[in-house]
Amino acid sequence: MNLRAVWTLYRFEMTRMRRTLIQSVVSPVLSTSLYFVVFGAAIGSRITHMDGISYGAFIVPGLIMLTLLTNSVMNASFAIYFPKFTGTIYELLTAPVSSLEAVLSYVGAAATKSVILGLIILATASLFVPLQIVHPVWMSLFLLLTSVTFSLLGFIIGIWADNFEKLSVVPTLILTPLAFLGGSFYSIKMLPPVWQTVSLFNPVVYLVSGFRWSFYGSGDVSIGMSLGMTLLFLFLCLAVVYWIFRTGYRLKS
Amino acid sequence: MTTNRATHAGGDEIISISHLSKTYNSGYQALKDVGLQIRKGEIFALLGPNGAGKTTLISIICGLVRPSGGRVLVGGYDIAREYRRTRAMIGLVPQELTVDVFISPWTTASLSRGLFGKPPNPAYIEKVLKDLSLWEKRDNHIMTLSGGMKRRVLIAKALAHEPDILFLDEPTAGVDVELRREMWQLVRQLRETGVTIILTTHYIEEAEDMADRIGVIHRGELVVVEEKTELMRKLGKKQLTLNLQAPIEHLPSGLEAYNLSLAADGSELLYTYDARAEATGIAALLGDLHEAGIHLSDLNTKQSSLEDIFVNLVEDRA
């Protein structure tokens, strides 16, 4: 295994995060803080409690998940799309680097950025609302699994996209609506029965529910179901990435 | 890890290509049953018109394009099964100026070295950047560099992992004359260190000036592979220019058998002959001219350039 290449690429991607600190960290932290101000303080003050938790605290896991999903996808998709766009991908394809090593580097870096971001937002949230984390190990596991899974999805989108519009179409038109309708700001138990059933087809519901369970010990679906669905999505993404490298889809003629 | 290193009778080939073909999904056949051996330490120039298959051939060897058939060995290793070994031996300078412009020459060269699995070696990177006159600009953003310097950055990246083989795909395209000469000098220096160099070029003079051997590719087929001097000797035509003491309007009768033409308003006779032929016919022509009463004031000969040879080869197959 070319571990040096993995480390080099990983470090390069992490350096890019430092170079684009405002875009990578400051911007999502600022927008999340605004969510707290608007939903947590302004609107949240008129909502009493959700499952015995203040509304401001209730939305923290959902907000972190929302940031994780979008940033994992955007970081990973841009990281692989940019070399494709500029043509510098030739170097990766001519280097003694296996598909697994390339994925480890790009997805590893994107997931690391997301985890860091998630922790920063968690720290930011603690400034606004009192937080408790009942299951810190599970919280870390969900944080990691979600970051890796959606970084893999971002990697797939970055390979698939052949223009900037396609690069943004999935995060904007699919992920953001799914995240907003996935119980980030409410419990799906509040919905009419029909919409509760419809919501169960939204994979983000399981992520948010599991993550919220790790904070407060309660969620919309069982922890087993949340973990199972997250792992299922992870393996689906892994299978697609494996297929991409096996066939050279959008990478090799 | 098991290896499948092949052995060759010759032993001095660093790249061995056999029955290589490539058909793209569009149905376009870019390479047809190509066979080629590149010798260790040589400078090999691959010539061909646009779309001939030069870049496809290089791309297959480097791992950018999948072959449809055939086999390529680099250093005796199969490029598909032993890609780590073969790619570690190769440095590629692509045709386009494809480099991340938001970082510095130092960073990008170091990144290239790491990608190829080599431990950091600042002293070596410094040497490469100095050799390429990039040292002063090592910390500048590449976007601030000129086109020629960006080209040199690509060469620095290709050399960063100390490759045995360097592919230069149109290395001096869009480069000014001075820089082109500098690059040729650099290529020669690299060859002296034992690096095998394969270059594709549109500049025939580049191949003529630098290459040990030349391959001409046309419509996916290797038309000819030959030592440069041998190629020019075999295929080169010579032209004898005869300056006449007095201009003539028509060729005298009895000289039709010669490949003669009038030039310079009848004050020159041009005689084109095959340098390969045992008898060039010059002596007989001079005798016949004398008998026809045509007297010469001067004469000179001109050897076909590689460009002439290339055009002839391609036109013959058009």
Interface residues (C-beta under 8 A of the other chain):
Chain A: N2 R4 A5 W7 T8 L9 F12 R19 P83 T86 G87 T88 Y90 E91 L92 L93 T94 A95 P96 V97 S98 G248 K252 S253
Chain B: Y24 N25 S59 C62 G63 L64 V65 R66 Y83 R84 R85 R87 A88 I90 L92 P94 E96 T98 V99 D100 V101 F102 L111 S112 G114 L115 F116 G117 K118 P119 K157
